[in-house]
Amino acid sequence: MYFVLSSNILSTHINTIGRVIVQKNNLRILDCFLFDIKDNVLTITASDNDTTFVTHLALNECDGDMCFAVNAKILQDAIKEISDQPLRFEFDANSFELIVRYQNGQYKLMAQDASEYPTLKETEGTQISLTMHAPTLFTSISRALVSAAKENLRPQLNAICFDVRKESLNIVACDGNQLSRTKIQQSSDMQGVFLLSMRPATLLKNMLTKEQENVNLNLSERSAVIETENFKMVCRLLEGKYPNYESIIPTKNHNVLTINRMALVSALRRIMIFANPNAVLVTFRLSNSTLNISSQDVDFGKSAEENMLCDYTGIPMNIAFKGSIMLDLLQNLDSEEVVIKLASPTSPGLIEPAEQKENEEVLLLTAPALVF
C-alpha cells in the first residue's frame, strides 16, 4: 500500500503538532505520530496523553485506507533534510515495514501497530462554544504567557484564565506582580471560567502562529477543543478557582503618562544595563512633560539616567518598577504610543495602548517596587 504527498507540506504540519511530544513518555507509542488514511485524506495525530494535536492533509495519490504509527523524531529529522518534492510512502501491513522514497534515495524504518495508540477523547457535554479571529487569540495568549506565574506555588496562577461573560471574553494571566487582561467584545449565552495550563497554552500559541482565519473554541468543565482550518487541539483544563483578578486593578488613576512605546523600550534596555542584576529596578521620575528614568548598582558603583519627552498630567512622582517586567509588558503591545496610569508610588501601574483596537481592550498591570 502506498500514498504520495508533498515533503514541505508534511514537514510543516508534523513540526507544528510534533511539539506536543515529550522526551520521556510512559507509553512508548506516544513517541510516534499516528498516520490514519481514509478516503484519500491523511490524518496525523500527536499526543502527550494530556494534550492531543490532529491535522489533516489531502494526498496526491493513494491506493487505499491504512493506519500505522511511526517514530516522530526520526520522521521529522529525515523529512526536513529533503527539498520540496513528492514523497512516496510504501507501507506493508503484514511486516509493518515503511519505506519513504524521494528523488535520490529512500528511507526504510519500522512502523508500529496503530491499535496501541490511545483513543482521542474529545470534550463531552460542551458548555460554551466561541468563534474568534486567530491572530487576536494569538496576541492575547502571547501577552498572557508573559504574565503567568513561572513557579508552581499556586497552580491556578500557572494558567491562562478564559473568563467568558455575557458580553465579552477576558483572557487573563497574573503572577501576583503583573497582570495581563485582554477583553474581547463577544456575546455568549453562557458564562464560565476555564483555566488553560502553561504548556498547552504555549503549544496553542505555536499552533496559531501562521493562522489568519477564525478559530473555534469548545470549552467544557474539564477539557477544551480548539480548532482552526489546519489543526485541532484537544487538552485537559486545570481544575480550581482563579483568583479575583479585578480586585487588584486600581480604579482611581489620576496621573497619566503618554509616551512613544519603542522609545521607552529602547531607553529601558539601555538603563537596565546599569541596574543591580538581582533586582533590576528602574525608577521613573515624572514631572510636567519630562520622564527621567534611572537605575543603579551600588555594589559596583555604576548608574545611568535618561530624560525623555512625554505627555504627563498629574502630580510630580517617583515610582520604581522591576525593569524586566516593564520591558516584557511593553514588548507585547503593538501600538505606537502607550498610556501608563498611576495612582500613587505604592499602587500598581496600568499600561494600555494609546489607541485600542476595535472590539478589543488591552490592560497590563505591574506592581511597584519598594526602594529602600
C-alpha positions as CSV (number, residue, x, y, z in Angstrom):
1,M,0.0,0.0,0.0
2,Y,1.3,3.5,-0.8
3,F,0.5,7.2,-0.7
4,V,2.1,10.3,-2.1
5,L,2.3,13.9,-0.7
6,S,4.5,17.0,-0.7
7,S,7.6,16.9,1.6
8,N,7.2,20.6,2.5
9,I,3.6,20.3,3.5
10,L,4.2,17.2,5.5
11,S,7.2,18.7,7.3
12,T,5.3,21.9,8.2
13,H,2.4,20.1,9.7
14,I,4.4,17.4,11.7
15,N,6.7,20.1,13.0
16,T,3.7,22.0,14.4
17,I,2.0,19.1,16.0
18,G,5.2,17.4,17.0
19,R,6.0,19.9,19.7
20,V,3.5,18.2,22.0
21,I,5.5,15.0,22.1
22,V,7.7,14.9,25.2
23,Q,11.1,13.1,25.5
24,K,10.1,10.6,28.2
25,N,6.7,9.0,27.7
26,N,5.1,6.4,30.0
27,L,3.6,4.9,26.8
28,R,6.3,4.3,24.2
29,I,3.7,4.6,21.4
30,L,3.4,8.3,22.3
31,D,6.9,8.7,20.8
32,C,5.1,8.3,17.5
33,F,2.8,10.1,15.1
34,L,-0.4,8.2,14.3
35,F,-1.0,8.1,10.5
36,D,-4.6,7.3,9.5
37,I,-5.6,7.4,5.9
38,K,-9.3,7.3,4.8
39,D,-10.8,8.5,1.5
40,N,-7.5,10.0,0.3
41,V,-7.1,12.1,3.4
42,L,-4.2,11.6,5.8
43,T,-5.0,12.4,9.5
44,I,-1.9,12.8,11.6
45,T,-2.1,12.7,15.5
46,A,0.4,13.6,18.1
47,S,-0.1,13.5,21.9
48,D,1.4,13.5,25.3
49,N,-1.8,11.9,26.8
50,D,-2.9,15.2,28.2
51,T,-2.8,17.3,25.1
52,T,-3.5,16.0,21.6
53,F,-3.0,17.6,18.2
54,V,-4.6,16.5,14.9
55,T,-4.0,17.7,11.4
56,H,-5.5,16.6,8.0
57,L,-3.7,16.5,4.7
58,A,-5.0,15.8,1.2
59,L,-2.9,13.2,-0.6
60,N,-1.6,13.5,-4.2
61,E,-2.1,9.7,-4.6
62,C,-3.3,6.8,-2.5
63,D,-4.2,3.2,-3.2
64,G,-6.3,2.5,-0.1
65,D,-7.0,3.1,3.5
66,M,-4.3,2.3,6.1
67,C,-3.3,3.1,9.7
68,F,0.0,2.9,11.5
69,A,2.3,4.7,13.9
70,V,5.8,5.9,13.1
71,N,8.5,7.4,15.3
72,A,8.1,11.1,15.3
73,K,11.7,12.3,15.8
74,I,13.1,10.0,13.1
75,L,10.5,11.1,10.6
76,Q,10.8,14.8,11.4
77,D,14.6,14.8,11.2
78,A,14.6,12.8,8.0
79,I,11.9,14.8,6.2
80,K,13.3,18.2,7.0
81,E,16.5,17.3,5.1
82,I,14.7,16.8,1.9
83,S,14.0,19.6,-0.6
84,D,10.4,20.2,-1.7
85,Q,9.3,17.3,-3.7
86,P,6.7,14.5,-3.8
87,L,7.3,11.7,-1.2
88,R,6.1,8.2,-1.8
89,F,5.3,6.2,1.4
90,E,5.0,2.4,1.0
91,F,3.6,0.5,3.9
92,D,3.5,-3.3,4.4
93,A,0.6,-4.1,6.8
94,N,2.0,-7.6,7.5
95,S,5.6,-6.7,8.3
96,F,5.0,-3.1,9.3
97,E,7.9,-2.1,7.1
98,L,7.7,1.5,6.0
99,I,9.7,2.8,3.0
100,V,9.8,6.6,2.2
101,R,11.0,7.2,-1.4
102,Y,12.3,10.5,-2.6
103,Q,14.1,11.8,-5.7
104,N,17.6,10.5,-5.0
105,G,17.0,7.8,-2.4
106,Q,14.9,6.1,0.2
107,Y,14.4,5.7,3.9
108,K,13.4,2.4,5.5
109,L,12.1,2.1,9.0
110,M,9.6,0.1,11.1
111,A,6.1,1.3,11.8
112,Q,4.1,0.2,14.8
113,D,0.6,-1.1,15.4
114,A,-1.9,1.8,15.4
115,S,-4.2,-0.1,17.8
116,E,-1.7,0.6,20.6
117,Y,-2.2,4.4,20.2
118,P,-4.6,6.0,22.8
119,T,-8.0,6.9,21.6
120,L,-8.7,10.6,21.3
121,K,-11.2,11.7,23.9
122,E,-12.9,14.9,22.9
123,T,-15.0,17.2,25.0
124,E,-18.2,15.7,26.4
125,G,-21.1,18.0,27.3
126,T,-19.7,21.1,25.7
127,Q,-20.7,24.1,27.8
128,I,-19.5,27.1,25.8
129,S,-18.6,27.5,22.1
130,L,-16.8,30.5,20.8
131,T,-15.5,31.7,17.4
132,M,-12.8,34.4,17.2
133,H,-10.1,35.7,14.9
134,A,-7.0,33.6,15.1
135,P,-4.5,36.5,15.2
136,T,-6.5,38.1,18.1
137,L,-6.3,34.8,20.1
138,F,-2.6,34.5,19.3
139,T,-1.7,38.0,20.5
140,S,-3.9,37.6,23.6
141,I,-2.2,34.4,24.6
142,S,1.3,35.8,23.9
143,R,0.6,38.7,26.3
144,A,-0.9,36.3,28.9
145,L,2.1,33.9,28.8
146,V,4.4,36.8,29.9
147,S,2.3,37.5,33.0
148,A,1.5,33.9,34.1
149,A,3.4,32.6,37.1
150,K,6.5,30.6,36.4
151,E,6.8,29.0,39.8
152,N,4.4,26.2,40.9
153,L,3.4,27.6,44.3
154,R,-0.2,28.2,43.1
155,P,-1.2,26.0,40.1
156,Q,-4.0,28.3,39.1
157,L,-1.5,31.2,38.6
158,N,0.4,28.9,36.3
159,A,-2.5,29.0,33.9
160,I,-4.2,31.4,31.5
161,C,-7.8,32.2,32.5
162,F,-10.6,32.3,29.9
163,D,-13.3,34.3,31.7
164,V,-16.4,34.0,29.4
165,R,-19.0,36.6,30.2
166,K,-22.3,37.6,28.6
167,E,-20.8,40.5,26.5
168,S,-17.1,39.7,26.5
169,L,-14.3,37.1,26.7
170,N,-11.5,38.1,29.1
171,I,-8.1,36.3,28.6
172,V,-6.1,36.9,31.8
173,A,-2.9,35.9,33.4
174,C,-1.4,37.1,36.7
175,D,1.5,36.1,38.9
176,G,1.0,38.5,41.8
177,N,3.4,41.1,40.5
178,Q,2.0,41.6,37.0
179,L,-1.2,41.1,35.1
180,S,-2.4,40.8,31.5
181,R,-6.0,41.2,30.6
182,T,-7.4,41.2,27.0
183,K,-11.1,41.9,26.9
184,I,-12.6,40.9,23.6
185,Q,-16.1,42.1,22.9
186,Q,-18.1,38.9,22.2
187,S,-21.5,37.7,23.2
188,S,-22.2,34.4,24.8
189,D,-25.4,32.7,26.1
190,M,-23.5,31.0,28.8
191,Q,-20.7,32.1,31.2
192,G,-17.9,30.3,32.8
193,V,-14.2,30.4,33.9
194,F,-11.7,28.0,32.3
195,L,-8.0,27.6,33.1
196,L,-5.5,26.5,30.4
197,S,-2.2,25.4,31.8
198,M,1.1,26.9,30.6
199,R,2.2,24.0,28.4
200,P,-0.9,23.6,26.3
201,A,-1.2,27.5,26.2
202,T,2.3,27.6,24.7
203,L,1.5,24.8,22.3
204,L,-1.7,26.7,21.2
205,K,0.3,29.8,20.6
206,N,2.7,27.9,18.3
207,M,-0.3,26.4,16.5
208,L,-1.8,29.8,15.8
209,T,1.4,31.4,14.6
210,K,0.5,31.3,10.9
211,E,-3.2,31.1,11.1
212,Q,-5.2,34.0,9.7
213,E,-8.8,32.8,9.7
214,N,-11.2,32.1,12.5
215,V,-10.6,29.6,15.4
216,N,-13.4,27.7,17.1
217,L,-13.2,27.1,20.9
218,N,-15.4,24.5,22.6
219,L,-14.9,24.7,26.4
220,S,-16.3,22.2,28.9
221,E,-15.7,21.7,32.6
222,R,-12.6,19.5,32.2
223,S,-11.4,19.9,28.6
224,A,-11.1,22.2,25.6
225,V,-11.2,21.6,21.8
226,I,-9.6,24.3,19.8
227,E,-9.8,24.1,16.0
228,T,-8.5,26.1,13.1
229,E,-8.6,25.4,9.4
230,N,-5.5,23.3,9.5
231,F,-5.2,21.9,13.1
232,K,-7.2,20.7,16.1
233,M,-6.0,20.7,19.7
234,V,-7.7,18.8,22.5
235,C,-6.4,19.3,26.0
236,R,-7.3,19.0,29.7
237,L,-8.2,22.1,31.6
238,L,-6.9,22.9,35.1
239,E,-9.3,22.5,38.0
240,G,-9.6,25.1,40.7
241,K,-10.8,28.6,41.2
242,Y,-9.0,31.5,39.6
243,P,-8.2,34.5,42.0
244,N,-10.4,37.6,41.7
245,Y,-8.0,39.4,39.3
246,E,-10.2,42.5,39.0
247,S,-9.8,43.3,42.7
248,I,-6.1,44.2,42.2
249,I,-6.8,46.7,39.4
250,P,-6.8,50.2,40.8
251,T,-9.6,52.4,39.6
252,K,-8.5,55.9,40.7
253,N,-5.5,56.6,38.5
254,H,-5.3,60.4,38.1
255,N,-1.7,60.6,37.0
256,V,-1.4,59.7,33.3
257,L,1.8,59.3,31.3
258,T,1.6,59.1,27.4
259,I,4.8,58.2,25.6
260,N,6.2,56.5,22.5
261,R,6.4,52.8,23.2
262,M,9.5,51.9,21.3
263,A,11.4,55.0,22.6
264,L,10.6,53.8,26.1
265,V,11.6,50.2,25.3
266,S,15.0,51.4,23.9
267,A,15.6,53.6,26.9
268,L,14.8,50.7,29.3
269,R,17.2,48.4,27.5
270,R,20.0,51.0,28.0
271,I,19.2,51.9,31.6
272,M,18.8,48.3,32.7
273,I,22.4,47.5,31.8
274,F,23.4,49.5,34.9
275,A,20.8,48.1,37.3
276,N,21.5,45.6,40.0
277,P,21.2,42.2,38.2
278,N,19.2,40.7,41.0
279,A,16.6,43.4,41.4
280,V,16.7,45.2,38.0
281,L,15.0,48.2,39.5
282,V,14.2,51.2,37.3
283,T,13.0,54.5,38.8
284,F,10.6,56.7,36.9
285,R,10.6,60.4,37.9
286,L,7.6,62.2,36.5
287,S,7.1,66.0,36.2
288,N,5.4,68.2,33.6
289,S,6.5,67.0,30.2
290,T,9.6,65.0,31.2
291,L,10.2,61.4,32.3
292,N,13.5,60.7,34.0
293,I,14.5,57.0,34.0
294,S,17.4,55.9,36.2
295,S,19.0,52.8,37.7
296,Q,22.0,52.0,39.8
297,D,24.1,49.2,41.2
298,V,25.5,50.4,44.5
299,D,27.7,47.3,44.9
300,F,29.6,48.0,41.7
301,G,29.3,51.8,41.7
302,K,27.5,52.1,38.4
303,S,24.4,54.0,37.4
304,A,22.6,55.5,34.5
305,E,19.8,58.0,33.9
306,E,18.0,59.4,30.8
307,N,15.5,62.1,30.2
308,M,12.6,61.6,27.8
309,L,9.9,63.9,26.4
310,C,6.4,62.8,27.2
311,D,2.9,63.9,27.9
312,Y,2.2,63.8,31.6
313,T,-0.7,65.1,33.6
314,G,-0.6,64.6,37.4
315,I,1.4,65.4,40.4
316,P,5.3,65.0,40.4
317,M,6.0,61.4,41.3
318,N,8.9,59.0,41.8
319,I,8.0,55.3,41.3
320,A,10.1,52.3,40.8
321,F,9.4,49.2,38.8
322,K,11.1,45.9,38.0
323,G,12.6,46.8,34.7
324,S,12.5,43.3,33.2
325,I,8.7,43.1,33.8
326,M,8.0,46.5,32.4
327,L,10.1,45.7,29.3
328,D,8.3,42.4,28.7
329,L,4.9,44.0,29.0
330,L,5.7,46.9,26.6
331,Q,7.2,44.5,24.1
332,N,3.9,42.6,24.0
333,L,2.0,45.6,22.8
334,D,2.0,46.8,19.2
335,S,0.7,50.3,19.5
336,E,2.9,53.3,18.6
337,E,2.2,55.0,21.9
338,V,1.3,53.7,25.4
339,V,-0.5,55.2,28.3
340,I,0.7,54.5,31.8
341,K,-1.8,55.3,34.6
342,L,-0.7,55.8,38.2
343,A,-2.5,56.4,41.4
344,S,0.5,56.7,43.8
345,P,4.1,55.4,44.2
346,T,2.8,52.4,46.1
347,S,-0.1,51.4,43.7
348,P,0.3,49.3,40.6
349,G,0.8,51.0,37.3
350,L,-1.6,50.3,34.5
351,I,-0.3,50.1,30.9
352,E,-2.6,50.4,27.9
353,P,-2.3,51.1,24.2
354,A,-3.0,54.8,23.4
355,E,-5.4,53.5,20.8
356,Q,-7.3,50.3,21.4
357,K,-8.2,48.0,18.5
358,E,-11.9,47.6,17.6
359,N,-13.8,45.3,19.9
360,E,-10.6,44.7,22.0
361,E,-9.4,46.3,25.2
362,V,-5.9,45.5,26.5
363,L,-4.8,46.3,30.0
364,L,-1.5,45.4,31.6
365,L,-0.5,45.9,35.2
366,T,2.8,45.9,37.0
367,A,3.3,46.3,40.8
368,P,5.7,49.0,42.0
369,A,9.0,48.0,43.7
370,L,9.9,49.2,47.1
371,V,13.2,51.2,47.2
372,F,15.0,51.4,50.5
